[in-house]
Amino acid sequence: MSYNAVDLFAGCGGMTEGLFQAGFIVVAAIESDTHAARTYRANNDQRGVTLFEEDIRGVDSSRIRDLLDRQPLHLLAGCPPCQGFSSIRTRNKKEAVTDPRNDLIWEYVRFAEELRPMVIMLENVPALADYPGFRSAMVRLEELGYSPKMAVADVANYGVPQRRKRLVVIASLLGDITPAAGSGQLVTVRDAIGDLESARVTQDPIHRMFPTHSEEVQRRITATPRDGGSRTDWPTHYTLKCHQREGVGFRDVYGRLSWNKVSSTITGGCLNPSKGRFLHPEEDRCISAREASMLQTFPRHYVFLSDVPKAATALMIGNALPPEFARQQAAHVSRHLDGFIMNDVYDNEKRSSIMRSVKNKNTAPELAVRRLLCDMGYRHYRLKGSSLPCRPDIIFPGKHKAIFVNGCFWHGHDCPRGQLPQTNVAFWQTKIEENRSRDERNYRDLTDMGWTYLVVWQCQLKESNKESLRHVLKEFMSSKDV
């Protein structure tokens, strides 16, 4: 099943990307920064997400409730700004830096209280857990019926090719849930960016986005040994005066990444070698914005805008939640929801109410198929055809081709997702059989009109089936028109 989600403090879209990859429908998002909002729109307008480009403190939750149109909000996700709690700003201090953004955690609580999502998921830096305001916010969530569980996770244990510790808070009105545990299988820098063409010859403007330096700085970069070298390997006369004092921290600055290890944390300074270990493992340059985004696990062709200043692009990428980490946490939430919505924990009336409330248009599977078609070059599709006797999800009028993207449960597919609930079996058998009969009539009507059709099942959109589905779509689209 597909579930609804809202992304607060959306940034350039790391959380949203992970939610979509996990099968959620992101109904709305909030982000006030202009550069981040433009980037978010470039990637999510076609997915149907409504973005509120406003200060969250001025957004009335009723506007999101209107978008939900009486459907439940299954997941409220958010990453409140954490600069006041970051390890960089609190270094050598016992308390968080005073920052007005620290109190934005209460905006998250406000939306949880007013929208009453089934599940809440919050991500931030580990130091947030020691903030009195955060602890008070957790108490308020408990009063609302949630039982927040939290864990500090290193995203490297979740297939993200970098060291990055995050605090994850998760809670559900349906029962206990804890943050997802990682597999521990590491993805290296080479795995993430090793196949990229050189940034000096690429046609990708975001891959060409990396700094140029003075001759003096460039000599230091060249003197840093390949594949993991650092400033401690420089000849003595290259050592900067600020690094000659004893007890100077930040030993990673001007360091190179290692091919066969995970990256250091990708921060907002990731396009500046003086801000951390951000030199390319082999080439005498800093990593590019594209490389930084892929080390964050953004897809290779995720849209970043070339007219956004380099520093702003680096800040967006560094501040983002890694999409793969978000995907795994969101998939964990989806399984939790499945367990309560599909299994025998509700009486018949309540389960039927939940089933009726599930969104049935612009679902995540439909959007996934549209993205795949676009990636393959089949962009000229439509979503409606007034002359047709039925309503396929995707049509190509000139080719007389139609694609149905069917949920396995609702359309009675012979797969694990298509299994019926164990209660009220006769009702669900009748309901699903009616859907299947209607489907068959629709297919016959299209065929009689000279159209060809393809059925794509929800289970075909699993990552392990993507290549097979790509082949099926290519064969269907390239077959001779009727």
C-alpha positions in Angstrom: 0.0 0.0 0.0 1.0 3.6 -0.5 1.0 6.0 2.4 0.8 9.8 2.7 3.6 11.8 4.2 4.5 15.5 4.9 8.1 16.7 5.0 8.8 19.7 7.3 12.0 21.7 6.9 12.5 20.0 3.5 15.7 21.6 2.4 16.7 20.6 -1.1 14.8 17.3 -0.8 16.9 14.6 0.9 14.1 13.4 3.1 11.5 13.6 0.4 13.7 11.7 -2.1 14.0 8.9 0.5 10.3 8.9 1.2 9.4 8.5 -2.5 12.0 5.7 -2.9 10.3 3.9 0.0 6.9 4.2 -1.7 5.3 7.1 0.2 3.3 9.9 -1.4 4.7 13.2 -0.2 1.6 15.4 -0.2 3.3 18.6 1.1 6.6 20.1 2.2 7.7 23.3 3.8 11.0 25.1 3.2 11.8 28.8 3.5 15.2 29.1 1.9 15.0 30.3 -1.6 17.8 28.3 -3.1 16.7 25.1 -1.4 13.1 25.7 -2.4 14.0 26.2 -6.0 16.0 23.0 -6.0 13.2 21.1 -4.2 10.7 22.3 -6.9 13.0 21.3 -9.7 12.9 17.7 -8.4 9.4 17.4 -7.0 6.9 19.6 -8.9 6.4 16.8 -11.4 5.7 14.4 -8.5 2.7 16.5 -7.4 4.2 17.8 -4.1 2.8 21.1 -2.8 5.7 23.1 -1.5 5.0 25.9 1.0 8.0 28.3 0.5 7.4 30.1 3.7 8.7 30.4 7.3 7.1 27.4 9.0 5.9 29.6 11.9 3.5 31.3 9.5 2.1 28.1 7.9 -1.4 27.1 9.1 -1.7 23.4 9.4 -5.2 23.6 7.9 -3.7 24.2 4.5 -2.1 20.8 4.7 -5.2 19.3 6.0 -7.1 20.7 3.0 -4.5 19.0 0.7 -5.1 15.7 2.5 -8.8 16.0 1.7 -10.0 13.9 4.6 -7.4 11.3 4.0 -5.1 10.2 6.9 -1.6 11.5 7.3 0.4 8.4 7.8 3.8 10.0 8.4 5.0 13.4 9.5 8.7 13.6 8.8 11.1 16.5 9.5 14.6 17.7 10.1 14.5 20.9 12.1 17.5 23.2 11.6 20.3 22.0 13.9 23.1 24.6 13.5 22.9 25.5 17.2 23.6 21.9 18.2 26.2 21.0 15.6 29.5 19.6 16.8 31.3 22.3 14.9 29.5 25.1 16.7 29.6 23.5 20.1 33.2 22.4 20.0 34.9 23.2 23.3 31.6 24.3 24.8 29.3 22.4 27.1 26.0 23.8 25.7 24.4 24.5 22.4 25.1 27.9 20.8 22.2 30.2 21.3 20.3 30.2 18.0 16.7 31.2 17.4 16.3 28.1 15.2 16.8 25.9 18.2 13.1 26.4 19.1 11.8 25.2 15.7 11.5 21.8 17.3 8.2 23.2 18.7 6.9 23.8 15.2 7.3 20.1 14.5 5.3 19.4 17.7 2.6 21.8 16.6 2.1 20.1 13.3 2.0 16.7 15.1 -0.6 18.0 17.5 -2.8 19.6 14.8 -2.5 17.0 12.0 -2.4 13.8 14.2 -0.2 11.7 11.9 -0.2 7.9 12.6 3.7 8.0 12.7 6.2 10.8 13.4 9.8 10.7 12.4 12.4 13.3 13.3 16.1 13.5 12.4 18.8 15.8 13.8 22.3 15.9 15.2 22.9 13.8 18.4 23.6 16.8 20.6 19.9 17.8 20.3 19.0 15.1 22.8 20.7 17.1 25.5 18.8 20.3 24.8 16.1 21.0 27.5 13.7 22.3 24.9 14.0 19.0 23.0 13.3 17.0 26.2 10.2 19.1 26.9 9.1 18.5 23.3 9.3 14.8 23.7 7.2 15.0 26.9 4.6 16.9 24.9 4.6 14.2 22.2 4.0 11.6 24.9 1.0 13.6 26.2 -0.3 13.4 22.6 -0.3 9.6 22.7 3.1 9.0 21.0 5.9 7.1 22.8 9.1 8.5 21.2 12.0 6.1 20.7 15.3 7.4 19.7 18.7 6.2 18.6 22.0 7.7 17.4 22.9 6.1 14.1 26.0 6.3 11.9 24.6 6.5 8.4 27.6 4.5 7.1 25.9 1.5 8.6 22.9 2.1 6.3 24.7 2.1 2.9 25.6 5.8 2.9 29.3 6.2 1.9 30.2 8.6 4.7 30.6 8.9 8.4 27.7 10.9 9.8 26.0 10.4 13.1 22.3 11.4 13.3 19.7 11.3 16.1 16.5 9.5 14.9 13.3 9.9 16.8 10.3 7.8 15.8 6.9 7.2 17.4 3.5 5.8 16.4 -0.1 6.1 17.5 -0.6 2.5 16.4 1.9 0.9 18.8 5.6 0.8 19.6 8.2 1.3 16.9 11.9 1.9 17.1 14.3 3.4 14.6 15.4 0.9 11.9 18.8 -0.8 12.4 21.3 -0.7 9.6 22.8 -3.7 8.0 26.4 -2.6 8.7 27.4 -3.2 5.1 29.7 -0.3 4.0 29.6 1.5 0.7 32.9 3.1 -0.2 33.8 6.3 -2.0 34.8 4.2 -5.0 31.4 2.5 -5.0 29.7 5.9 -4.9 31.7 8.0 -7.4 34.4 5.8 -8.8 32.6 5.5 -12.2 32.1 9.2 -12.7 33.8 10.8 -15.6 36.5 13.4 -14.8 35.1 16.7 -13.5 37.4 18.5 -16.0 35.8 17.0 -19.1 32.2 16.4 -17.9 29.1 17.9 -19.6 27.4 18.0 -16.2 27.6 21.6 -14.9 27.1 20.4 -11.3 30.0 18.0 -11.7 32.1 21.0 -13.0 31.2 22.9 -9.8 34.4 22.8 -7.7 36.7 25.6 -6.5 39.8 27.0 -8.2 42.7 28.1 -6.0 45.7 30.3 -5.8 49.0 28.8 -6.9 50.1 28.4 -3.3 47.0 26.5 -2.3 47.1 24.4 -5.4 50.8 23.4 -4.6 49.6 22.1 -1.2 46.8 20.1 -2.8 49.2 18.6 -5.2 51.6 17.7 -2.4 48.9 15.8 -0.5 49.4 12.0 -1.2 46.8 10.3 -3.3 44.1 8.1 -1.8 43.8 9.3 1.8 46.8 11.6 2.3 46.6 14.6 4.7 48.3 17.8 5.5 50.5 15.9 8.0 52.2 14.4 4.9 53.3 17.8 3.6 56.9 19.0 3.5 57.5 21.2 6.5 57.7 24.4 4.5 54.1 23.9 3.3 52.6 23.7 6.8 50.4 26.7 7.5 51.3 28.8 10.5 47.8 28.2 12.0 48.6 24.5 11.9 52.0 24.7 13.6 50.6 25.4 17.0 50.2 22.4 19.4 46.7 21.2 20.0 45.3 22.5 16.7 42.2 20.3 15.8 40.5 19.7 12.5 43.3 17.4 11.3 41.2 16.4 8.3 41.5 19.8 6.6 43.2 19.6 3.2 42.9 15.8 3.4 42.0 13.4 0.5 39.3 10.9 0.6 40.2 7.2 0.4 38.8 5.1 -2.4 38.2 2.1 -0.3 36.8 3.8 2.8 33.7 5.8 3.5 33.9 9.6 3.2 34.2 12.0 6.0 31.0 13.8 6.9 29.7 15.8 3.9 29.1 19.3 5.4 28.2 22.7 4.1 31.9 23.3 3.5 32.3 20.3 1.3 33.5 22.4 -1.7 36.3 23.9 0.4 39.4 21.8 1.2 40.2 24.1 4.2 36.9 22.9 5.8 37.6 19.2 5.9 38.8 16.1 4.1 37.2 17.0 0.8 40.0 16.5 -1.7 39.4 14.0 -4.5 41.2 10.7 -4.0 43.3 11.1 -7.2 42.7 14.4 -9.0 44.3 17.5 -7.6 41.1 19.3 -6.7 38.3 19.4 -4.2 35.4 17.1 -4.8 32.7 18.5 -7.1 29.1 19.3 -6.1 27.9 16.3 -8.0 30.4 14.0 -6.1 29.3 15.5 -2.8 25.7 14.9 -3.6 26.3 11.3 -4.6 28.3 10.7 -1.4 25.1 11.9 0.3 23.3 9.3 -1.9 21.3 11.7 -4.1 20.7 10.0 -7.4 23.2 10.7 -10.2 20.8 13.0 -12.1 19.2 14.8 -9.1 18.7 18.3 -10.2 20.8 21.0 -8.7 20.6 24.4 -10.4 23.8 25.8 -12.0 22.8 29.4 -11.4 22.7 28.9 -7.6 26.0 30.1 -6.0 28.6 27.5 -5.3 28.5 28.1 -1.5 24.7 27.9 -1.4 24.8 24.6 -3.3 27.4 23.2 -1.0 25.4 24.2 2.0 22.2 22.6 0.7 24.0 19.3 0.0 25.8 19.3 3.3 22.7 20.1 5.3 20.6 17.4 3.6 19.5 14.1 5.1 21.0 11.3 3.0 18.2 10.0 0.9 19.3 6.3 1.4 19.2 6.7 5.2 15.7 8.3 4.9 14.6 5.5 2.6 15.5 2.8 5.0 13.8 4.5 7.9 10.7 5.2 5.8 10.6 1.6 4.6 10.7 0.5 8.2 7.7 2.8 8.9 5.8 1.5 5.9 6.2 -2.1 7.2 5.0 -0.9 10.6 1.9 0.6 9.0 1.3 -2.5 6.9 1.4 -4.6 10.0 -1.4 -2.6 11.6 -3.5 -1.7 8.6 -3.4 -5.1 6.8 -3.3 -7.5 9.8 -5.8 -8.4 12.5 -5.4 -5.5 14.9 -8.5 -3.6 13.9 -12.2 -4.5 13.8 -13.8 -4.8 10.4 -15.4 -1.3 10.5 -12.2 0.5 11.3 -10.1 -1.4 8.8 -12.6 -0.7 6.0 -12.5 3.0 7.0 -8.7 3.0 6.7 -8.8 1.2 3.3 -11.3 3.7 1.9 -9.0 6.6 2.9 -6.0 5.4 1.0 -5.2 7.8 -1.9 -5.9 6.4 -5.3 -4.4 8.8 -7.7 -0.8 10.0 -8.3 0.3 7.1 -6.2 4.0 6.5 -5.5 4.0 3.5 -8.0 2.5 5.6 -10.7 5.1 8.4 -10.1 7.9 5.8 -10.1 6.8 4.4 -13.5 6.5 8.0 -14.9 10.1 8.8 -13.7 11.4 5.5 -15.3 9.7 6.3 -18.6 11.2 9.8 -18.6 14.6 8.5 -17.8 14.2 6.1 -20.8 13.3 9.1 -23.1 9.5 8.4 -23.2 8.4 11.8 -21.9 5.4 12.7 -24.1 2.8 10.8 -22.2 -0.6 12.0 -20.9 -2.6 11.2 -17.8 -6.1 11.5 -19.3 -7.8 10.5 -22.5 -11.4 11.7 -22.8 -12.1 9.5 -25.8 -11.2 6.3 -23.9 -13.7 4.0 -22.3 -11.6 3.6 -19.2 -8.9 5.5 -17.3 -5.4 4.1 -17.7 -2.7 5.7 -15.5 -0.4 6.6 -18.4 -1.3 7.0 -22.1 0.6 7.7 -25.3 -2.2 8.8 -27.7 0.0 8.9 -30.8 1.1 5.3 -30.3 -2.3 4.1 -29.0 -0.6 2.6 -26.0 -1.8 2.6 -22.4 -0.1 1.6 -19.1 -2.0 0.6 -16.0 0.0 0.8 -12.7 -1.9 -1.6 -10.4 -1.6 -2.0 -6.7 -1.1 -5.6 -5.9 -3.7 -5.7 -3.1 -6.5 -3.8 -4.8 -6.2 -5.6 -8.1 -5.7 -9.1 -6.8 -2.1 -9.9 -7.9 -0.7 -13.3 -7.2 2.1 -12.2 -5.0 2.7 -11.6 -1.3 1.4 -8.0 -1.5 -1.8 -9.3 -3.0 -2.7 -11.5 0.0 -6.1 -10.7 1.6 -6.6 -9.8 5.3 -7.5 -12.8 7.4 -10.7 -11.3 8.6 -13.9 -10.5 6.7 -12.5 -12.7 3.9 -15.7 -13.0 1.9 -16.1 -9.2 1.7 -12.5 -8.7 0.4 -12.8 -11.6 -2.0 -15.9 -10.0 -3.6 -14.4 -6.6 -3.6 -11.1 -7.7 -5.3 -12.9 -9.9 -7.8 -15.1 -7.0 -8.8 -11.9 -5.0 -9.4 -10.4 -7.7 -11.5 -13.5 -8.1 -13.6 -13.6 -4.4 -14.2 -9.9 -4.5 -15.2 -10.6 -7.3 -17.7 -13.5 -5.2 -19.3 -11.2 -2.2 -19.5 -8.4 -4.2 -21.2 -10.9 -5.7 -23.8 -12.4 -2.3 -24.5 -9.0 -0.8 -25.2 -8.0 -3.7 -27.4 -11.2 -3.4 -29.4 -10.3 0.2 -30.1 -7.0 -0.8 -31.5 -4.9 0.1 -28.5 -2.2 -2.0 -26.8 -1.8 -2.0 -23.0 0.7 -3.0 -20.4 0.0 -3.8 -16.7 2.8 -2.8 -14.3 2.4 -4.3 -10.8 3.5 -2.6 -7.7 5.8 -5.4 -6.8 7.7 -4.9 -10.1 8.9 -1.6 -8.7 11.1 -3.2 -6.1 14.7 -2.2 -6.6 15.7 -5.8 -7.4 13.2 -5.8 -10.3 13.9 -2.4 -11.8 16.1 -3.6 -14.6 13.6 -6.3 -15.6 10.8 -3.6 -15.6 13.0 -1.3 -17.7 13.3 -4.1 -20.3 9.5 -4.8 -20.2 8.8 -1.1 -20.7 11.3 -0.8 -23.6 9.8 -3.8 -25.4 6.3 -2.4 -24.9 7.1 1.1 -26.1 9.2 -0.1 -29.1 6.7 -2.7 -30.3 4.9 -2.0 -33.6 1.9 0.3 -33.2 -1.5 -1.3 -33.8 
